[in-house]
Amino acid sequence: MAPEGIQLMGIRLAMDPAVQDLAVGLVDAKGMRIADPSTELREHCMEEVGRIAQAGMTGGDDRRDAVRRLLRHGGFKPAGRNKPAQEYLLRTANDRSAFPAILNAVDVLNVVSLKSGLPISLVALARVNSPLQIRYGRMGERFVFNRSGQELNLAGLICLCGRDAVDVAPAGTPVKDSMHAKVTEDDHHVLACIYAPRSVVTADELLRWTTELGDGFKQWCDASEVHTCLEPATW
């Protein structure tokens, strides 16, 4: 990958060459209306979740294992409470009444994550500024990921980093995103990052999931402008 990385709607992102086997699908969406999910969206989500509960995620156990291997490359252990995000979603898919209704953008993202078998970050670009970088978390790096103040140890974990008010710091991961970067009803510009192991996911497939997520932001969140791309761009 070229050192300067890629540029998407004015957002610059570079991937550390040390990161192994990773490709990402990026969705940059402006003019978003972030709100509670509509009845129509909830019905759509429940229909999709029902199909996934019956058929399973794309790629099945082989993809699950590949995503876990991807997270281990930097030394992270994706087990227990540190499982990739889509594994928690699959557990709730088996009980559709427990599938979370959070915000429209998050619900759209969760369905794509479940269908694809891939973890996805969603960050608010009002608080995570360009230039962005994807790298492994460093020893001692942590962030708070929920309202209870619980922290995720980021050492060795793939991290989506961006500039905040102080420094370039981790904002999202394939396991959990930081509270600081999480999208709220006050946000209108978001970035979604789909994490895929290049060893088992083709560029065409990743582009398909990236496009589906962008289309969902348009349909269910009234995004006025959506741009998508893959990184590495020359994959």
Order of alpha helices (4+ residues) and beta strands (2+ residues): beta-beta-beta-alpha-alpha-alpha-alpha-beta-beta-beta-beta-beta-beta-beta-alpha-beta
